[in-house]
Amino acid sequence: MRPLQISPETALKLSEKLGVPLEHLMHMPQHILLQKLAELAKDENPGDGGKEGSE
């Protein structure tokens, strides 16, 4: 499996945000990373309700 194709700066920020070691992040399967990012986004915006663009 290839390491993720992301910049070093992005890798550091994701590692800190997700609370995983940088080495684990770089070798994490892409679908797992996307799942963790979705969970993180949901936790950061709990009152959003999935309604984008409603004014």
PyMOL Python script that loads the backbone (N, CA, C, O; Angstrom):
from pymol import cmd

cmd.read_pdbstr("""\
ATOM      1  N   MET A   1       0.840  -1.181   0.000  1.00  0.00           N
ATOM      2  CA  MET A   1       0.000   0.000   0.000  1.00  0.00           C
ATOM      3  C   MET A   1       0.883   1.241   0.000  1.00  0.00           C
ATOM      4  O   MET A   1       1.837   1.332   0.773  1.00  0.00           O
ATOM      5  N   ARG A   2       0.564   2.196  -0.867  1.00  0.00           N
ATOM      6  CA  ARG A   2       1.309   3.447  -0.941  1.00  0.00           C
ATOM      7  C   ARG A   2       0.921   4.364   0.213  1.00  0.00           C
ATOM      8  O   ARG A   2      -0.223   4.335   0.667  1.00  0.00           O
ATOM      9  N   PRO A   3       1.862   5.177   0.693  1.00  0.00           N
ATOM     10  CA  PRO A   3       1.506   6.203   1.671  1.00  0.00           C
ATOM     11  C   PRO A   3       0.551   7.208   1.041  1.00  0.00           C
ATOM     12  O   PRO A   3       0.507   7.353  -0.180  1.00  0.00           O
ATOM     13  N   LEU A   4      -0.203   7.891   1.869  1.00  0.00           N
ATOM     14  CA  LEU A   4      -1.138   8.906   1.375  1.00  0.00           C
ATOM     15  C   LEU A   4      -0.384   9.994   0.630  1.00  0.00           C
ATOM     16  O   LEU A   4       0.737  10.343   1.000  1.00  0.00           O
ATOM     17  N   GLN A   5      -0.984  10.521  -0.402  1.00  0.00           N
ATOM     18  CA  GLN A   5      -0.374  11.571  -1.208  1.00  0.00           C
ATOM     19  C   GLN A   5      -0.860  12.936  -0.711  1.00  0.00           C
ATOM     20  O   GLN A   5      -1.652  13.605  -1.373  1.00  0.00           O
ATOM     21  N   ILE A   6      -0.369  13.333   0.465  1.00  0.00           N
ATOM     22  CA  ILE A   6      -0.735  14.629   1.044  1.00  0.00           C
ATOM     23  C   ILE A   6       0.551  15.355   1.432  1.00  0.00           C
ATOM     24  O   ILE A   6       1.602  14.738   1.610  1.00  0.00           O
ATOM     25  N   SER A   7       0.444  16.669   1.558  1.00  0.00           N
ATOM     26  CA  SER A   7       1.619  17.462   1.901  1.00  0.00           C
ATOM     27  C   SER A   7       2.017  17.220   3.355  1.00  0.00           C
ATOM     28  O   SER A   7       1.184  16.815   4.165  1.00  0.00           O
ATOM     29  N   PRO A   8       3.274  17.462   3.688  1.00  0.00           N
ATOM     30  CA  PRO A   8       3.721  17.295   5.075  1.00  0.00           C
ATOM     31  C   PRO A   8       2.932  18.171   6.055  1.00  0.00           C
ATOM     32  O   PRO A   8       2.630  17.742   7.168  1.00  0.00           O
ATOM     33  N   GLU A   9       2.600  19.394   5.640  1.00  0.00           N
ATOM     34  CA  GLU A   9       1.839  20.294   6.514  1.00  0.00           C
ATOM     35  C   GLU A   9       0.449  19.743   6.789  1.00  0.00           C
ATOM     36  O   GLU A   9      -0.029  19.785   7.922  1.00  0.00           O
ATOM     37  N   THR A  10      -0.196  19.228   5.752  1.00  0.00           N
ATOM     38  CA  THR A  10      -1.523  18.640   5.913  1.00  0.00           C
ATOM     39  C   THR A  10      -1.448  17.403   6.795  1.00  0.00           C
ATOM     40  O   THR A  10      -2.321  17.188   7.637  1.00  0.00           O
ATOM     41  N   ALA A  11      -0.427  16.596   6.614  1.00  0.00           N
ATOM     42  CA  ALA A  11      -0.265  15.391   7.417  1.00  0.00           C
ATOM     43  C   ALA A  11      -0.110  15.737   8.896  1.00  0.00           C
ATOM     44  O   ALA A  11      -0.700  15.080   9.754  1.00  0.00           O
ATOM     45  N   LEU A  12       0.675  16.759   9.195  1.00  0.00           N
ATOM     46  CA  LEU A  12       0.863  17.164  10.590  1.00  0.00           C
ATOM     47  C   LEU A  12      -0.441  17.655  11.206  1.00  0.00           C
ATOM     48  O   LEU A  12      -0.776  17.293  12.334  1.00  0.00           O
ATOM     49  N   LYS A  13      -1.180  18.485  10.461  1.00  0.00           N
ATOM     50  CA  LYS A  13      -2.447  19.007  10.979  1.00  0.00           C
ATOM     51  C   LYS A  13      -3.454  17.889  11.219  1.00  0.00           C
ATOM     52  O   LYS A  13      -4.129  17.870  12.248  1.00  0.00           O
ATOM     53  N   LEU A  14      -3.558  16.957  10.272  1.00  0.00           N
ATOM     54  CA  LEU A  14      -4.484  15.831  10.428  1.00  0.00           C
ATOM     55  C   LEU A  14      -4.087  14.941  11.595  1.00  0.00           C
ATOM     56  O   LEU A  14      -4.941  14.473  12.348  1.00  0.00           O
ATOM     57  N   SER A  15      -2.798  14.713  11.740  1.00  0.00           N
ATOM     58  CA  SER A  15      -2.309  13.876  12.825  1.00  0.00           C
ATOM     59  C   SER A  15      -2.693  14.469  14.177  1.00  0.00           C
ATOM     60  O   SER A  15      -3.145  13.753  15.071  1.00  0.00           O
ATOM     61  N   GLU A  16      -2.512  15.774  14.320  1.00  0.00           N
ATOM     62  CA  GLU A  16      -2.868  16.451  15.572  1.00  0.00           C
ATOM     63  C   GLU A  16      -4.370  16.435  15.797  1.00  0.00           C
ATOM     64  O   GLU A  16      -4.832  16.153  16.902  1.00  0.00           O
ATOM     65  N   LYS A  17      -5.128  16.735  14.761  1.00  0.00           N
ATOM     66  CA  LYS A  17      -6.585  16.825  14.867  1.00  0.00           C
ATOM     67  C   LYS A  17      -7.220  15.480  15.184  1.00  0.00           C
ATOM     68  O   LYS A  17      -8.144  15.400  15.993  1.00  0.00           O
ATOM     69  N   LEU A  18      -6.720  14.409  14.539  1.00  0.00           N
ATOM     70  CA  LEU A  18      -7.290  13.083  14.724  1.00  0.00           C
ATOM     71  C   LEU A  18      -6.706  12.350  15.927  1.00  0.00           C
ATOM     72  O   LEU A  18      -7.264  11.350  16.379  1.00  0.00           O
ATOM     73  N   GLY A  19      -5.580  12.849  16.446  1.00  0.00           N
ATOM     74  CA  GLY A  19      -4.959  12.210  17.598  1.00  0.00           C
ATOM     75  C   GLY A  19      -4.298  10.883  17.276  1.00  0.00           C
ATOM     76  O   GLY A  19      -4.284   9.972  18.105  1.00  0.00           O
ATOM     77  N   VAL A  20      -3.753  10.773  16.078  1.00  0.00           N
ATOM     78  CA  VAL A  20      -3.044   9.550  15.697  1.00  0.00           C
ATOM     79  C   VAL A  20      -1.599   9.919  15.367  1.00  0.00           C
ATOM     80  O   VAL A  20      -1.338  11.025  14.894  1.00  0.00           O
ATOM     81  N   PRO A  21      -0.657   9.007  15.610  1.00  0.00           N
ATOM     82  CA  PRO A  21       0.743   9.284  15.256  1.00  0.00           C
ATOM     83  C   PRO A  21       0.883   9.509  13.751  1.00  0.00           C
ATOM     84  O   PRO A  21       0.154   8.924  12.950  1.00  0.00           O
ATOM     85  N   LEU A  22       1.808  10.345  13.396  1.00  0.00           N
ATOM     86  CA  LEU A  22       2.034  10.690  11.986  1.00  0.00           C
ATOM     87  C   LEU A  22       2.321   9.453  11.141  1.00  0.00           C
ATOM     88  O   LEU A  22       1.845   9.352  10.010  1.00  0.00           O
ATOM     89  N   GLU A  23       3.094   8.513  11.681  1.00  0.00           N
ATOM     90  CA  GLU A  23       3.427   7.300  10.929  1.00  0.00           C
ATOM     91  C   GLU A  23       2.169   6.486  10.630  1.00  0.00           C
ATOM     92  O   GLU A  23       2.032   5.926   9.542  1.00  0.00           O
ATOM     93  N   HIS A  24       1.257   6.424  11.593  1.00  0.00           N
ATOM     94  CA  HIS A  24       0.004   5.682  11.376  1.00  0.00           C
ATOM     95  C   HIS A  24      -0.865   6.388  10.343  1.00  0.00           C
ATOM     96  O   HIS A  24      -1.491   5.749   9.498  1.00  0.00           O
ATOM     97  N   LEU A  25      -0.893   7.710  10.423  1.00  0.00           N
ATOM     98  CA  LEU A  25      -1.712   8.477   9.485  1.00  0.00           C
ATOM     99  C   LEU A  25      -1.255   8.263   8.047  1.00  0.00           C
ATOM    100  O   LEU A  25      -2.079   8.071   7.153  1.00  0.00           O
ATOM    101  N   MET A  26       0.054   8.296   7.822  1.00  0.00           N
ATOM    102  CA  MET A  26       0.575   8.189   6.461  1.00  0.00           C
ATOM    103  C   MET A  26       0.330   6.822   5.833  1.00  0.00           C
ATOM    104  O   MET A  26       0.313   6.702   4.608  1.00  0.00           O
ATOM    105  N   HIS A  27       0.140   5.795   6.650  1.00  0.00           N
ATOM    106  CA  HIS A  27      -0.090   4.457   6.119  1.00  0.00           C
ATOM    107  C   HIS A  27      -1.521   3.985   6.346  1.00  0.00           C
ATOM    108  O   HIS A  27      -1.836   2.809   6.162  1.00  0.00           O
ATOM    109  N   MET A  28      -2.385   4.923   6.749  1.00  0.00           N
ATOM    110  CA  MET A  28      -3.789   4.594   6.980  1.00  0.00           C
ATOM    111  C   MET A  28      -4.494   4.441   5.624  1.00  0.00           C
ATOM    112  O   MET A  28      -4.281   5.261   4.730  1.00  0.00           O
ATOM    113  N   PRO A  29      -5.318   3.418   5.458  1.00  0.00           N
ATOM    114  CA  PRO A  29      -6.084   3.298   4.209  1.00  0.00           C
ATOM    115  C   PRO A  29      -6.959   4.537   3.995  1.00  0.00           C
ATOM    116  O   PRO A  29      -7.498   5.098   4.949  1.00  0.00           O
ATOM    117  N   GLN A  30      -7.090   4.949   2.756  1.00  0.00           N
ATOM    118  CA  GLN A  30      -7.799   6.180   2.439  1.00  0.00           C
ATOM    119  C   GLN A  30      -9.249   6.150   2.920  1.00  0.00           C
ATOM    120  O   GLN A  30      -9.754   7.170   3.390  1.00  0.00           O
ATOM    121  N   HIS A  31      -9.931   5.008   2.814  1.00  0.00           N
ATOM    122  CA  HIS A  31     -11.334   4.959   3.226  1.00  0.00           C
ATOM    123  C   HIS A  31     -11.471   5.116   4.742  1.00  0.00           C
ATOM    124  O   HIS A  31     -12.467   5.664   5.215  1.00  0.00           O
ATOM    125  N   ILE A  32     -10.489   4.647   5.505  1.00  0.00           N
ATOM    126  CA  ILE A  32     -10.514   4.829   6.960  1.00  0.00           C
ATOM    127  C   ILE A  32     -10.286   6.299   7.298  1.00  0.00           C
ATOM    128  O   ILE A  32     -10.960   6.852   8.168  1.00  0.00           O
ATOM    129  N   LEU A  33      -9.343   6.928   6.615  1.00  0.00           N
ATOM    130  CA  LEU A  33      -9.077   8.346   6.848  1.00  0.00           C
ATOM    131  C   LEU A  33     -10.315   9.185   6.550  1.00  0.00           C
ATOM    132  O   LEU A  33     -10.659  10.082   7.319  1.00  0.00           O
ATOM    133  N   LEU A  34     -10.983   8.894   5.436  1.00  0.00           N
ATOM    134  CA  LEU A  34     -12.193   9.647   5.092  1.00  0.00           C
ATOM    135  C   LEU A  34     -13.288   9.449   6.133  1.00  0.00           C
ATOM    136  O   LEU A  34     -14.018  10.386   6.455  1.00  0.00           O
ATOM    137  N   GLN A  35     -13.402   8.248   6.653  1.00  0.00           N
ATOM    138  CA  GLN A  35     -14.391   7.970   7.699  1.00  0.00           C
ATOM    139  C   GLN A  35     -14.075   8.784   8.960  1.00  0.00           C
ATOM    140  O   GLN A  35     -14.977   9.366   9.562  1.00  0.00           O
ATOM    141  N   LYS A  36     -12.808   8.828   9.358  1.00  0.00           N
ATOM    142  CA  LYS A  36     -12.409   9.588  10.542  1.00  0.00           C
ATOM    143  C   LYS A  36     -12.636  11.079  10.332  1.00  0.00           C
ATOM    144  O   LYS A  36     -13.051  11.777  11.257  1.00  0.00           O
ATOM    145  N   LEU A  37     -12.370  11.575   9.127  1.00  0.00           N
ATOM    146  CA  LEU A  37     -12.604  12.993   8.832  1.00  0.00           C
ATOM    147  C   LEU A  37     -14.089  13.329   8.885  1.00  0.00           C
ATOM    148  O   LEU A  37     -14.466  14.403   9.355  1.00  0.00           O
ATOM    149  N   ALA A  38     -14.930  12.423   8.411  1.00  0.00           N
ATOM    150  CA  ALA A  38     -16.373  12.641   8.469  1.00  0.00           C
ATOM    151  C   ALA A  38     -16.848  12.686   9.917  1.00  0.00           C
ATOM    152  O   ALA A  38     -17.669  13.529  10.276  1.00  0.00           O
ATOM    153  N   GLU A  39     -16.334  11.780  10.751  1.00  0.00           N
ATOM    154  CA  GLU A  39     -16.695  11.784  12.167  1.00  0.00           C
ATOM    155  C   GLU A  39     -16.238  13.071  12.838  1.00  0.00           C
ATOM    156  O   GLU A  39     -16.966  13.644  13.649  1.00  0.00           O
ATOM    157  N   LEU A  40     -15.032  13.528  12.502  1.00  0.00           N
ATOM    158  CA  LEU A  40     -14.498  14.764  13.067  1.00  0.00           C
ATOM    159  C   LEU A  40     -15.357  15.952  12.665  1.00  0.00           C
ATOM    160  O   LEU A  40     -15.654  16.810  13.496  1.00  0.00           O
ATOM    161  N   ALA A  41     -15.758  16.012  11.409  1.00  0.00           N
ATOM    162  CA  ALA A  41     -16.600  17.111  10.932  1.00  0.00           C
ATOM    163  C   ALA A  41     -17.957  17.088  11.622  1.00  0.00           C
ATOM    164  O   ALA A  41     -18.502  18.140  11.955  1.00  0.00           O
ATOM    165  N   LYS A  42     -18.499  15.904  11.837  1.00  0.00           N
ATOM    166  CA  LYS A  42     -19.794  15.773  12.504  1.00  0.00           C
ATOM    167  C   LYS A  42     -19.692  16.237  13.958  1.00  0.00           C
ATOM    168  O   LYS A  42     -20.602  16.894  14.463  1.00  0.00           O
ATOM    169  N   ASP A  43     -18.590  15.897  14.631  1.00  0.00           N
ATOM    170  CA  ASP A  43     -18.388  16.305  16.020  1.00  0.00           C
ATOM    171  C   ASP A  43     -18.198  17.811  16.149  1.00  0.00           C
ATOM    172  O   ASP A  43     -18.622  18.407  17.139  1.00  0.00           O
ATOM    173  N   GLU A  44     -17.562  18.431  15.152  1.00  0.00           N
ATOM    174  CA  GLU A  44     -17.323  19.873  15.213  1.00  0.00           C
ATOM    175  C   GLU A  44     -18.576  20.685  14.906  1.00  0.00           C
ATOM    176  O   GLU A  44     -18.676  21.834  15.338  1.00  0.00           O
ATOM    177  N   ASN A  45     -19.533  20.122  14.175  1.00  0.00           N
ATOM    178  CA  ASN A  45     -20.753  20.828  13.804  1.00  0.00           C
ATOM    179  C   ASN A  45     -21.995  20.032  14.207  1.00  0.00           C
ATOM    180  O   ASN A  45     -22.774  19.631  13.343  1.00  0.00           O
ATOM    181  N   PRO A  46     -22.190  19.795  15.514  1.00  0.00           N
ATOM    182  CA  PRO A  46     -23.318  18.948  15.918  1.00  0.00           C
ATOM    183  C   PRO A  46     -24.684  19.576  15.663  1.00  0.00           C
ATOM    184  O   PRO A  46     -25.647  18.844  15.432  1.00  0.00           O
ATOM    185  N   GLY A  47     -24.806  20.881  15.695  1.00  0.00           N
ATOM    186  CA  GLY A  47     -26.103  21.541  15.503  1.00  0.00           C
ATOM    187  C   GLY A  47     -26.418  21.876  14.071  1.00  0.00           C
ATOM    188  O   GLY A  47     -27.442  22.500  13.791  1.00  0.00           O
ATOM    189  N   ASP A  48     -25.560  21.476  13.159  1.00  0.00           N
ATOM    190  CA  ASP A  48     -25.727  21.816  11.750  1.00  0.00           C
ATOM    191  C   ASP A  48     -26.948  21.119  11.152  1.00  0.00           C
ATOM    192  O   ASP A  48     -27.705  21.732  10.398  1.00  0.00           O
ATOM    193  N   GLY A  49     -27.138  19.871  11.476  1.00  0.00           N
ATOM    194  CA  GLY A  49     -28.291  19.131  10.975  1.00  0.00           C
ATOM    195  C   GLY A  49     -28.192  18.766   9.510  1.00  0.00           C
ATOM    196  O   GLY A  49     -29.167  18.288   8.930  1.00  0.00           O
ATOM    197  N   GLY A  50     -27.026  18.982   8.890  1.00  0.00           N
ATOM    198  CA  GLY A  50     -26.853  18.605   7.497  1.00  0.00           C
ATOM    199  C   GLY A  50     -27.491  19.558   6.511  1.00  0.00           C
ATOM    200  O   GLY A  50     -27.561  19.253   5.321  1.00  0.00           O
ATOM    201  N   LYS A  51     -27.961  20.711   6.979  1.00  0.00           N
ATOM    202  CA  LYS A  51     -28.607  21.673   6.077  1.00  0.00           C
ATOM    203  C   LYS A  51     -27.592  22.734   5.692  1.00  0.00           C
ATOM    204  O   LYS A  51     -27.278  23.629   6.476  1.00  0.00           O
ATOM    205  N   GLU A  52     -27.088  22.620   4.480  1.00  0.00           N
ATOM    206  CA  GLU A  52     -26.133  23.614   3.978  1.00  0.00           C
ATOM    207  C   GLU A  52     -26.858  24.603   3.102  1.00  0.00           C
ATOM    208  O   GLU A  52     -27.752  24.236   2.340  1.00  0.00           O
ATOM    209  N   GLY A  53     -26.473  25.861   3.212  1.00  0.00           N
ATOM    210  CA  GLY A  53     -27.008  26.875   2.336  1.00  0.00           C
ATOM    211  C   GLY A  53     -28.417  27.333   2.697  1.00  0.00           C
ATOM    212  O   GLY A  53     -29.030  28.063   1.918  1.00  0.00           O
ATOM    213  N   SER A  54     -28.941  26.940   3.826  1.00  0.00           N
ATOM    214  CA  SER A  54     -30.298  27.392   4.185  1.00  0.00           C
ATOM    215  C   SER A  54     -30.202  28.767   4.815  1.00  0.00           C
ATOM    216  O   SER A  54     -29.480  28.963   5.793  1.00  0.00           O
ATOM    217  N   GLU A  55     -30.932  29.718   4.252  1.00  0.00           N
ATOM    218  CA  GLU A  55     -30.905  31.088   4.764  1.00  0.00           C
ATOM    219  C   GLU A  55     -32.296  31.552   5.098  1.00  0.00           C
ATOM    220  O   GLU A  55     -32.479  32.684   5.545  1.00  0.00           O
TER     221      GLU A  55
END
""", "prot")
cmd.dss("prot")
cmd.show_as("cartoon", "prot")
cmd.util.cbc("prot")
cmd.orient("prot")
